[in-house]
């Protein structure tokens, strides 16, 4: 007669079982945490960069490749683009050059790409881009822009509205016309 007795697990068997199941449990917890995080912030770019619908979006996202794609597809790097930002423009939509938007959002790599692909400093507001960089505290971009012949020197900068520096620059440039 045989009995159905289960033998108690010895310590070695339990240890091996724990070694096998622990990574699987940890991976499941990691996936759960990531999914909860993505659910709470649906605009979060976890594995890919957010899609840029315009050159302005690509600049704001600091996505040099997307910005270059727009330029390569025929968008003029000197053509005004519509932008809106809660701080820089006080939430108002404004038209600015891509160069000025790259300075305002402090995207140095995009700015370099734009300058390399024909962005010019013809407009008064573009010549004052170094002043905007100063107002935003970005000395690297300011010195880069001041290397251009028509750029406004630091001494020529006017006081800017600290709450909406880009809007202040646009309004000053508009009134100077």
Secondary structure, DSSP 8 states (H G I E B T S, - for coil): ----------HHHHHHHHHHHHHHHHHHHHHHHHHHHHHH-TT--SSS----SSHHHHHHTT-HHHHHHHHHTT--TTSEEEE--TTTSTT--EEEEHHHHHHHTT-HHHHHHHHHTT----SHHHHTHHHHHHHTT-HHHHHHHHTSTT---GGG-----TTSHHHHHHHHHHHH-
